[in-house]
Amino acid sequence: MIPEGIAYGGDYNPEQWPEEVWAEDVRLMREAGVNMVSVNIFAWALLEPREGEYDFARLDKILALLHENGIAADLATPTAAPPAWFFRKHPQALPVDRDGRGLSYGSRQTFCPSSPAYREAALRIARVLGERYADHPAVVMWHIHNEYGCHNAECYCDASAEAFRVWLRSRYGDLETLNHAWGTAFWSQWYYDWDEIIPPRATGAVPNPTHQLDWRRFCSDALLSLYKAEREVLREAAPAVPATTNFMVMYNFEALDYWRWAPELDVVSNDHYLRSTDPESEIDIALSGDLVRSLAGGPWLLMEHSTGAVNWQPVNRAKNPGELRRNALGHVARGADGIAYFQWRAAKAGAEQWHSAMLPHAGTDSRIWRDVVALGADLKALAEVRGSTSPASVAVVWDWNARWALELPSQPSESVRYLDLVRSWYEPLWRSGVAVDFVHPSADLSGYRLVLAPALYLVDDEGAENLTGFASGGGTLVVGFHSGAVDANCHVRLGGYPGAFREALGVSTDELFPLLPDETVALDGGGTASLWSERVRLAGAEAVTSYAEGPLAGVPAVTRHTYGEGVAWYLATHPDPSTLTGLLDRIRIEAGVAPVRETPAGVETVLRSGEDADYLFLINHGERDAEVHVASKATELLSGKRVDGGRVTVAPGDVVVVRESR
């Protein structure tokens, strides 16, 4: 069973250290409040020194030591890093890049996801592990693989080409259907034999967009099939032990369609690292946390983040005082029922020797260690928060297919980036303390008042009907520019833009005028817009804001349309942050959406609701004390103090969690 309360720990790699260090490790884990660690993630070469020969003596000792000290194990299958002997025996299992270069082993994830030899070897080691440790008292969860697709999301070898063709046959059935879906009459790309189809390897001009999109879908599914195969092997051995794998819902990873993955996990977990150049990384933490919670349909586990610096950005700086605590509790506020780091003890050798850890190179006489111990106490005090939910009345539409399609080559503007658009719309809601879920276009929207679709370039018919039906049924729908433009096959929806949403939005556009990187255009209500403009004609909607200058002067830039019982808004440009904030505030207020709690600027406010109480997380990112009104019967969980006078004060950089009894 996963530990009671909030799980706390990190990746534990004792094989990197002599055995005499292990006793100190578990002693310090207990001091820090660690109750669960992930083990065995990169130990394949030590567990199976030669094919079919196993040495479990080290892992037996490690699991016994953890159990004796009351620390649970999230036991990994070590399949993210096959050993050198495997590649010497199966060199064809090495990946090939888009340019046809074969890559070598010598790091991690150096395998082709479609390699039969890799699949056979991975399932063999997973089966042996499952059978040996199915009933081990320390093992509470299977950690399958590690960060699928982090370094090998795409392989362009012949084995991948054959697997791609099998996937396409399943999707389309026959070549005529595929040729129609891909629009292969263009540029003489028509296929007469399945064997003519290859991955979208490097070629002289722009590859077929639907070919590229289906390739991204296939690559995600190929890795998902590996996860499911390992999971089934482990379920046969230990049906009662839950399984997870660590997602990477973060700014620099978009290779996998996690809407397809999440239902296959017993426990959804995520890795999250900050971008060093992000001046407000707390927004990225919130956005990622809300998205992972939405994927999970409730609480989730943070499987990896950093206590300080990482080692893979151009400049890797330590975190500022208090940042470790704010980051971790920010994830808890967004639904994380477990907080873990990479890694427990900082490595002295290897590719990640300069990556921070819970126990740093400096040892226990360090700020990181003191912060790690203090965080353990905080998480213990928050034990009752576990399992609580996060109700929201606003949904933001997120779709990996739309993201992949929008960022294919030969778009009207290469400056239009999916995550940038979503974050720009998410940020005003975050600043206002409005609770947000993320949803797939086909999700049940009946529980929301307001649905935002900032960047839904690609949408299938089902998703478009679902969103417009939400508006006609009485909801408020807000659609961003260049949305609804293409269907599931990446074919342009004819008749004018924004394609699938024209009728609901009450507008029609005949030409697009993307703006240059440093170009802005004034709006008649004040403020400016950048990135995009288009010639909108009203077809039932009213103009809320128009362009105030240039060739589109007087043309609507923002529109509002009464549609059925609801309202549909269209943002045909990208307003500056202040203007966008004012616009979204107006829309949400009109839709009857209120913030979780009225708080001073700079205070992040998040609510988790349990059976008997609400838990109000208050994180002060500002530079002044902030006073927040709370329920009269309340307790500060982290300090244990009762709240006097129905208000609490949150110091700069501090976190307060208030339990409000019902």
N, C-alpha and C positions, 0 to 999 in steps of 0.2 A: 504493500500500500504506500502511495506517495505520502510523505510526512504530513502530519496535521499542521494547520496554519499555513504560513507562507514558506514555500520551499526556498532554501538559500544555499548557494554553493558555486560550483564552477567545474570546468574541465580539469580532471585530475589525471596527470600523466606520470605516475610513479616510476614507470619503466625508464624515464630519463634520469633517474637518480639511484644511487646505491641504496640497498635495503635498509641500512641504518638510519636513513633520513625519514623513512616512512612513519616511524613511531612519533617523531617530532611533528610530522604533517598532521596526523590525526589529533594529537594533543592541541595543536594550534587551531585546527578546525573546530574543536569543541569550544575553545576559548572565544572564537569568532561567532559561534552560533550556527555553524554550517550543519545542515541536516541532510543534504543530498548532493552527490557529485556525479558527474558523467565520467565513466572510465572506459578504457580500451579503444578509444576512437581511432588511434593511429598505431595500433600494436600488431597488425597482421604479420609483419615480418618476424616478430618474436614468437607469436603464437604458432605459426606454421613455417618453420625454418626451411622446410622442403615440402614439395607437394604431397599432401596426404599424411604428413608427419606432424604431430601436434605436441606442444609443450605448454601445459596449463599450470605448471607449478607456481609461476610468478603471480598469475591472475588469481589462483586459488588463495594464495596468501593475502593478496590485496583485499579481496572481497571479505575474507574472514576478519581481517583487521578492521575494516570499515564496520562490519556488523557488530563486532565486539564493542565498538565505540559509539554505537547508536546512529551511524551515518548510513543512509540509504544509497543504493547504487542505481544510476541510470545507465544500464550496461549497453555499450555500443557494439554493433557489428563493425569491424574495422575496414569496411570495404571501400572507403574513400581513398585508400592508399595501398594498392597492391604492392607486394614485394618485388625486388629486382628479379628473383628467379622466375617469377611468373612471366615477365616480359621477355626474358631470354628464351623461354620456352614458347611463348606466344607473341612474337614481335608484331604480328598482324593486329593485335589488340590495341596497339598504340594509336592515338588520334592523328588525324590529318587535318590541317587547317584549310581555309577557303582557297588559298593559293596553291594547294597541293603539296605543301611541305609536310613531311612526316615529323612528328614531335617525338622527343625521347622521354624515357623515364628519368627519375632523379628529383622529382618533387612530389606533389600529391595530385590526385584526380587526373592521372596521365593515361586514362583508358578511354576507349571508344564506347559510348553507351550502348551501341548496337552489336558489340562483339559477343558472339556465342561463347567463346572461351572465357571472357570475363564473367558473363552471367553464370556459367557453370561453376567457376571458382568461387564467386561471391556467395552463391546459394549453398555451396558445400561448407564454407567456413561459418555461415549463418546457422546452418542446420546443426553443426557440431556444437556451436556455442549454445543454441537453444536447448538441445538435449542435455547438455552438461549442467546448465545453470537454471533450468526451468523452475526448480523448486528451491533455489538458494534463498535463504531468508533475507539477504541483503538486497536482492534484485527486485526493484519495484516498478521498473519500466524498461522497455527496450528502446535504445537510441539507434535507429536504423541509419547507417551510413553517416555522412556529415556534409551539410551544405550542398545538396545536389545541384549540379550545374554551375558551381562557383567558378571553375576553371575549364570545364569541358562541356558546356551546354551544347556545343555544336561540333560534330565531327563529319568531315566530307569524304570519308574513305568509301571504298566500294561496298563494304558491309553495310555502312549507313545508307548508301544509295539503294541497296536491295531492300533494307528495312523500310525506307521511305516509300518505295513502290508498293510494298505490302500494305502500309498504312493508307496510301492513296486508294488502293483497290477497295479497302474496307470503307473508305469515306465516300467514294464516288461510284463504285460498282463497275463502270465501264469507261472506256476512253472518250466516247462522245460526250458523256456528262462532264468529265474532267476538262476536255477541251473547251466546252462552253463556259465552265466555271472560271477557267484561267484566261479566257479571251485569247486563245492561241492563234486565231486568225490574224492577229496583229503581228507584224514582223516575221511572218512565216514560221511561227513556232508550233504549228500543229503536230500532234504526236499520233503516229500510226501503230506504235508498238510500246508496250509498257517499258521495255528495256531501253527505250530512247530517253526516258526521264531520268535525270540525274539531280543531285542537290544543286542549289544555286551557287555554284563555284564561281571563282573570279572569271569574268568575261569582259569583252571589250567595251560594252555599253551597259545601260541600266537593265538589270534582269527584270523579268516579268513580276509585277507586284504581288499577284495572287500566288505565284510559285513561291516567292519569298515568305509570304504570310503563312502558307500551308507548311512551309519548312519550319517556321518558328513553332507552329502548333505541334508538328511531328516531334521536334526535339524535346519539347516539354513532355509530351506523352511517352516518349522513349524512356526518359528518366523516371517518369511516374511508374512505368511498367516494371522497372527494376525495384523501386521501392515496394510495390505491391507484391512482387515475387518474394522478396525477403520477408515481408510481413507475414505472408501466408506460411512460410517455413517456420517462423517463430510461433505463429498461432497454433500450428499443429503440435508443437512441443509444449507450449505454455499458453493455453487459451485465455487464462485469467489475467495475464500480465499485459498492460496496455502498451501500445507502441506509438512512437513519435519520430519525427525527423525535423531538423531545424530549418525553417524557412529563412529567407533573407529579405524581409520587407524593409528595404532601406533605399537610400537615394541612388545608389550605383548598381542596382541589380534589378533586371526586369525580364530574365530569361524564361521564367516558369509561370504558367497560368495557375495561380494558387486557388482560384475558385474551383478548379478541377481537382486539385490536390487535397484541399482541406477536408472534404468528406471522408477521405481514406485514412485520416489520422484519428487515433483514439484520443490523443491530446495534441492540440496545436501548440507548437513552440516556435520561437523566432530568435534570430540573431540581429542585433542592431548596433551599428557603429556610427559615430558622428562624423560629419564632414568638417575638417579643421578650418575651412574658410567660411563656414556658416556662422554669421554673427548672432543668430537667434536659433541655435540648434534645439532649444526646447520646443519649438514648433514642429521640427522634424520628429522629435520623440513622440509628441502628441499625435501627429498624423499617422505615423507608423503604428502606434499603439491602438488607435481607433480602427485602423484597417485590419490589424491582426485580430482584434477582438471581434470584428465583424465577420472575418473568415471563420473564426472559431464558434461564432454564435454564443459567445459568453467568455468566461475567464480562460486564460492561456498562460503559457510559461515563457519567460524571457530566458533563453538558453545560453546566450552569449551577449555580453557587451564588455566594455573596458573600464578598469578602475582609473586609468590615466591615459597615457599615449598609446596609439597603435604604432605599427611599424611599416605601413604600406602606403602612406600618403607622402607627397613631396616633402613636407615638413611635419614632424610628429612631436607635438607639444603635450606636456602634462596638463591635466585638468586643474582648474583654479580651486582654491579652498571652498568647500561646500558643494562643488559641482557633482562629485561622486554621489552624494546623498540625494541631491535634487534629481539627478538623472534617474536613479533607481526608483525613487518614490514617484517620479513622474510616470514610469511604466506601471507601477502598482495602481496608480490612480486610473490608468486607462485599461485596467482589467487583468494585469499580470498577477497570477497567484504564485509565481515563483521568480526569483531573481538569481541569475547565475552569470559568471564571468568566464572569459578566456583570459587566463587560466588560473589554477590555484597557486602554483609556485612559478615564478618567472624563470624561463629557461636560460641556461648559461651558454647553450650552443644551439645551432640550427637556425633556420630561416626566420624564426620569430623571437630571437633572443632579445630584441629591443621592444617587444610588446609588453605592456604593463600586465600586472597580475595582482591577485589578492595578497599574496606574500611576495613583495618585490625583492629585487636584488639586494636592497639595503637591509632587508630583514624586518624584524619587529620594531626596530627603532626608526620608524618612518611615519610620515603623515598618512600614507596610503593604508598602512596596517591599522593605525588608530581609527581611521575612517571606516575600514572594513569591519572592525569589531563593533564600532558604534552603530553601523547599519544593521548588523546582526541583531542588536538589541531593539532597534526600531522595528524590524520586521517581526520579531517575536511579539512586540506590543500590538502589532496589527493583525494578529492571528485570526481574530474574528471576522476580518474583512473578507477572508477567503470565501469564494463562491458567490459573492454578491455581484449584482448585475449593474449595467449602466444604461438606463432608459434614455432614448433620444427621440425627438420629433422631427429631426432634420436628417435627410439621407443625401450623401454625395455618391453619384454613380461612378464606379471604377470598373474598367474592363481592360484586361491585358491584351485582348485582341485589338481593341481600339488604340491602345498605346503602341503596339507593334506597327499597325497600319499607318498611324499618323506620322511615325518617324521613319518610314521608308523613303528612299530617294525620290526625287522629282516631284516633290510637293510644291504648292504655291510659295511657301516660305520655309526654309530650313531652320529658321529661328523659332518656329512654333514647337515647343517641347511639352510633352504630356504632363510630366510631374510639375513643371514650373506653373502651368495653368491651374492644375488642381490645387497646388499649394497656395497660389494667389487668391483663390476663392475660399479655401479652408481657413486661411489666416484671420480674416475679419471675424469669422465665427469663433475661432479660438480666443481671440482678444476679447470678445464679448462674453465668453463663458457659456456658449451655446453647445449643448451636447450633440454629437454627430455620429451617425453610423455611415459606413460605406456599404454600397449594395451593387450587385450585378444588375444589368439592365432588365433581366427577367424576374427579379426578386419580387416578393410580396411587398407592396408599398402601402398597404392599408393602414399601417400604424403610424404613418408620417403625415405631417401637415405640409412640409416643404421638401421638394426634391430638386437637387442641383445637378446639372450635367455639364460640367465646364468644358469637357474635351472629348465628346463622344463622336469622333470622326466616323468610325465604323459602327454600325448598329444593324442587327438583323431585324427582320420583320416582326418577330415576336417581341423583341426588346422595345422597338419603336412603338408598337401597339400598347405595350404595357405602360410605357411612360406617358404617352398621350392619353391613354385611358385613365391614368391617375389624375391628370388635369381635368378631363371632362367630368370625372366623378366627384369633383369638388376640391381637389388639391391644388397647390401652387407649384408649377414646374418652371424652372429657370434653365435655359439652354445657352451654351456658349457658342461662339462663332465656329464655323467649319464643322459643326456637328451634324450628324445625319447625312453626311455627304455621300457615303458609299454603303453598299450592302455587305453581307457576310463574305461575299467573294471579292470584295474590294472593287466592285463595279460602281461607277458613278450613278447616282439616282437622277434620272433625267427629269426635265421640266422646270428646273430652277433650284437654287439653293435656298434654305438648308434641307433639301431633300426630304427625308422621312418626316421632318417636323414642320414643313411649310404650312400645312392646314392648321395644325394646332397653334402655331405661332402667329398665324394671320399675316404672313409676310412672304415675299418672293424676291430673290436676288438673282440678277442676270450676269454680273461680273464682280470679280474679286480684285481688291487693290491692297495687297499686303504692303506694309510700311517697311522702309529700310531700317537697319539696326539702330540708328540714332535718330530716327524721324519720329516726330509726334504731331498730333493734330488736335486743335482746340475743340472743346465741346461747348454747345451754346448754354448749358446750365452751369458752366464753370468746370475747371479741371481740363485735363488733356487725356489723350489715348495714344497708345503705341501698338506696334506689332502687326495690326490688322485693320483693314477697313473694307467695306463692300457697298455696292449700290443696292440698297434695300428699297423695295416698293411695298407700300402698305396694301394688304389684302384683307382688311378687317381689323387689324391691330391699330393702336394709337401710338404716336411717337412720344416717348418720354424724354429723350435727349437726342439732339441731332448734331452733325458736324457743323462747326462754326466758320470753317475756312476751307480753302483749297477747292479742288474740282468737285468734291462731294458736299460742298456747303449746302446746308438745308436738308440733306438726306438723313433719314433716321439712323441713329447709331444704337439706341436702346428702345425696345418697343414692349408694349403690354397688350395682351389680347384676352378678352373674356372668352373662354372656351368651354362650352357646356356649363357645368356647375362650378367650374374652377377658373384658374387664371394661368396663362403661359407667357413668360417673359423671354425676350431674346436680347442677348448682348452681342451685337455684330462687330464689336471692337474690344480692345483690352484697356479699360480705363485705368488711370493712375491709381496707386493704392488708396489714397484718401477718397477719391471719387468712387472707387469700387466698394470701399467700406460703407460709405453713405448709402449707396444704392442697395447693397445687400441688407443693410440694417432696415432700410425702408421696406424691402420685400418681406423680410422675416417678421417684422412687426405687423405688417398688413396680414400676413398668414397666421398670426396669433402665436408666434414662437418667441418665448422669453428665455433669457439666460438662466442657468442653474441658480445663480445668486448674484445680486448686484454687488460688485466689488470694485475697489479702486483700480486704476490702470496699473498694469504690470503684475497683477495677481492672477495666476492661472487657477481656475476654479473647476473642479471636477466632482461629480457625485457618483458614488456606488451605492446601490440600494440592496439591503439584506432583508431577511424575513421580519426582523423586529426593530431595525434601525436603519437610518441613512448614514453614510460616511462621506463627509465633505472634506475633500483634499484642497488645501490652500497653499499654493507655492508662490512665494514672492520673488519675482525676477527683477523687481525694481530696486531703487536705492534708498527708499524711505519706509518707515513703519507703515503698515496698512491695517486699518481697523475694519473688521467684517462682522456684520450682524448674523447671528446664528440662533437656533432654537433656545428657549430658556432652559430646557432640560437637556444639557449637553455635557460631554466630557471630551477633553483633549486626550486622545489615545496615546500619543507619544510621550506626554509628560505625566499622564494619569490624573491631571487636575480637573476638577469640575469647573465649568464655565460660569463666571459671574456676570450678571447684568445683560445676558444675551448678546455678548459680543466678544470677539477675540482679536488680539493684536498679533500680526505676523511680521517679524523683523525682516529686514532686507536679506535675501538669500536663504531664508528659513522655510521650513515646511511644517504646517500644522494640519493634523487630521482630527476632525471633530466628529464624535459619535452623537447623532441626534436621535434620541429615542422616540418611538411613535406612541 
